[in-house]
Amino acid sequence: MGTISARVPDELEAELETYLEDENLDRSTAVRKLLSEGLEEWRRKRALEKLAAGTVTFSKAAELAEMSVWDFAQLAKQHDITWVAGDHLDSDLEAL
């Protein structure tokens, strides 16, 4: 397991302390959890953006988001992103 060290503003550290107390976690566990959740959100946002821009197929976007195609379809629907297009339809159907 790698080690990450970062300097954070006092306000962010105070908010982290509140999070530690509310979640009853030690600092390392809390930072790992928050980092993991942040990266998960970033992967999903990036995949949705690429899908909306038409630079990846639906199945590739689901893979980038590290989600099943069914869960990613729900996420795309929640964000009102249309993914069925003629040029990607065949490859998307093959991936399913």
N, C-alpha and C positions, 0 to 999 in steps of 0.2 A: 504494500500500500504506500502510495506517495504522500509527501507532505507539502502542504500549501501554507504560505505565510502571507498575510496581507495587513496593511495599515488601513484603518477605517476611521471616518469622522466620529467624533464623540457622540453625536446624535444617533448614528447607526449602531454604535456599540451599546448605547443605552437601550435602544429598541431590541437589540439582540438579547440583552440581559432580561428584559421583560418576557421575551419569547422563551428563554430558558426556564424561567420560573413558571410561566403558564403551561408549558409542555412537559415540565419536569424532566428536562434533558441536561446532560452535561454539554459543555461548550463544543467539543469535537463532534459529538453526535448531531447536535443542532446544526452546526455549520455544514456537515455532510448532507443532512436532510434538506436544508434550504438550497444548497448548491445543486443537489440532484433534482429537486422540484423546479428550480430555475432553468436548468438545462433541458429538462423535459418540456417545459413551456416554450423554450427557444426552438427546440427541434420541431415542435408542432407548428409554431408560427412560421418558421422558415419553410416547412413543407407546404403549408397553405398558400404562402406567397408564391412559391414556385409553381404550384398547381394553378393558381389564379392567373399567373403570367403565361401559362402554357409552355413552360420550359421543361416540365417533367410530366410523365403520364400519371394517372391516378394511382396506379399500383406502385410506382416509384415514389410518389409523395407519401403514401402510407408507409413504405419501407423507411424513408427518411425520418418520418415521425416516430418510427418504431412502434407502430400500431397495426392491428389487424385491419384488413381492408374494410371490414364491416364497421369497426369503431371509427375508422378514419372517415368513412362515408357520412356517419352521423356528425362528426366534427365539421366536415365541409358543409353539411346542410345547416348546422347551427351558425356558421359564418356566412351563409348565403353564397357559397361558391359553387358555381356550376362546373362540373367536371366532365360531363358527357359531351364529347366533341368528335366529329367524324374522323379527324386525323389520329386521334388516340384511342378510339373506341375498340378497334381490333386488338391492339396490344393489351388494353385493359381487360377485355373479356378473356383473352388467353391467360392472363395472370390469375384470374379468378378460378 
